[in-house]
Amino acid sequence: MAQSNDPVFRTEGPFPHLFSPLTLRGLTLPNRVVMAPMSSQLGNRDGTVTDRQIAFYRERAAGGVGMIVVEFCCVDRATGLSEHRQLSIETPAHIESHRHLTDAIRNEGTVACLQLQHGGQAAKLDTIFDGVARAPSDVSRRSDPSRLIARAFTDDELERLVDAFGAAAIAGMDAGYQAIEFHGAHGYVLSAFLSPLTNRRDDRWGGDEDRRLELPRRVIERVREAIGERPLLYRISADEFSRGGLTIEDMERITPKLVAAGLDGIHVSTGLGWTGMHNVIEPMSQPEGWRLPYSRRIREATGVPVITVGQIRSPVTAERALSEGDADLIALGRPLLADPHWAAKAKAGRAVDIRPCTSCNYCVSVSLTPDGTICCAENPRTSRELDPLPRAEGHHKAVVVGAGPGGLAAALLLDQAGYDTRLIEERSAVGGGLIASAAPPHKEMLNWHRDYLSRRIAGSGVTLDLGKAETADMIAAGQPRLVVLATGSRARPMPFEGHDDALVHDAYALLMGDDRWIDSLGEGPVLVYGGGETGCETAEMIAARGRSVLLVTRSPLKSLARSAEFIYRTVLLKRLTANPLIEILTDTELVAVHDGEARLCSAGEGAARRLVSAVLIAQGREPNDALLDALTGLGIEAVPIGDAVKGGRIGDAIHGAYAAVRSVTMLDAEPEELAC
């Protein structure tokens, strides 16, 4: 099979800069790959480390990274917790639990670094002893300026905060960490004191730039005194991208002053959590390596080693960043959720086998749900490293119907479990929903995962039958023990007059590639009916072809694309509302289509008629579960997954495949890596 033309698969290496050692204040990292700090939501509510957390980090250490920066650890639980399950390191129990974690990391030859943090105004109010967050200056509620979200730290509280950072660093060394990183980015307390946007004090802790440096400088000096000749790093937002906030020019001037206080390296991020998360955790539309100009400028300004992070998903990009002087170390966050063995594969000349991160941010949206933990759309074993993986007892057959993301994953997992597996797909190519999801503008990198799964299928024992649709009787004739139905969704008739008119098309069919009719359209806009994620993306896709679009939705403007991942939704709606080719009609129902005309009924303006060249229906789909009852009636165990159960995201389909395969007979056998 031909290699994909995306950067993940362009070359097998070698990557000499990426796998060269680097020494920080006497501590040698075996390579330049760093696991970025990410909240795992796997900790206990008392701040101690769990076995699941240890297994999560051990897997990434075993995967060959040079250093792991363990997720942010709060230095003062009484006032600074940003999450209910955030780690702490204040008590003997905390320290002992961290020792188990550092042992797991260091036993794999990886350096263990602890990130220290205080939430400031981002602290969870229900975890603070007096229910009021702390910040550099008072922060009032927009709806009621007389009520405070956060009050200003007192002078005594700031002195205690400096001491808390020092005590946490000492505890970190006692727990076996070899380096410390400060979280001085994204609006947390050190970042907030540094920024004129949030620090409006007029005392020794704020005012001009030098006084805004007081808290970060004091904290660095205290921790340097506490840990001696151990590496000390500092994560910054190189640009806050906020009016009145810090810019890259400011940080080129400020960062050398932080270094002079006792730092050994700078970790370059960007953005503020509450003014634009897309600048902190990027959606897939951000270009590969977009932060490299920022890390280069900080590197040149400070003269110390610099870590760059964000949208570096390929060893090719990482190697180039190092060789061209953009950075000294490459931090990977989401790519290591997708593939814990990213580094080992790149080093071994197996970059083509890396499960590529597409920056879909499924990991973010799931972790923010109640009881959600860190995860990955493409790797269902992320945060489940302790799960025993399935193994069949004896020789059994399995059939998977549908070669979308869930079906491909299910077939690979069944094959890995020892089943004689057949994968049936009625189309001429694999991909299913991945094809549709990758069709809109700025989402083409979802094809990376389709290419990856295609290669895995080609190298597996799965029998792939393309261009074939089988009845329940035909499937049952093969006597499979299990049938996984990854049959997706189907359109259902819409309740408007003229739903079967020649002008009416299914938006999903367009996304799947049925676009021959577009070039022959007459005058008038294309009406897209449905304001969900699919409708908004379809509107943008049509507009990208130079056609005017009328996006009609029964929902209010605030509900456009409401099911989309929230970071992606922010940038999608910004593009959509700024596009001159797209007109949006909210609170409006499509009543009829006839003779090139759409009849509409708006809650505010009543009935209206619009000439249109086509109507695309981007709503009203239902699970395609036609085979389920028929197979069950024949005594065949059939398990629907993905959109065949309920419309959802790619990650839902893949995780559904994992759950379905684990529901069959299992033995406690763990292969080196998940097949899908």
Secondary structure, DSSP 4 states (H G I P E B T S, - for coil): -PPPSSGGGS-----TTTTS-EEETTEEESSSEEEPP---S-S-TTSPPPHHHHHHHHHHHHTT-SEEEEEEEES-TTT--SSTT-EE-SSHHHHHHHHHHHHHHHTTTPEEEEEEE--GGGS-GGGSTTS-EEESS-EE-SS-TTSEEEEEPPHHHHHHHHHHHHHHHHHHHHTT-SEEEEEE-BTSHHHHHH-TTT----BTTBSSHHHHTHHHHHHHHHHHHHH-SS-EEEEEES---STTS--HHHHHHHHHHHHHTT-SEEEEE--BTTT-GGGTS--TTSPTTTTHHHHHHHHHHH-S-EEEESS--SHHHHHHHHHTTS-SEEEESHHHHH-TTHHHHHHTT-GGGS-------HHHHHHTSTT-----SS-TTTT-TTSPBP--SS--EEEEE--SHHHHHHHHHHHHTT-EEEEEESSSSS-THHHHHHSSTT-TTHHHHHHHHHHHHHTSSPEEEES----HHHHHTT--SEEEE---EEE---SSBTTTSTTEEEHHHHHTT--TTGGG--SSPEEEE--SHHHHHHHHHHHHTT--EEEE-SS-GGGTTTTS-HHHHHHHHHHHHH-TTEEEE-SEEEEEEETTEEEEEETTTEEEEEE-SEEEE---EEE--HHHHHHHHTT-EEEE-GGGTS---HHHHHHHHHHHHHTS---SB--SS---
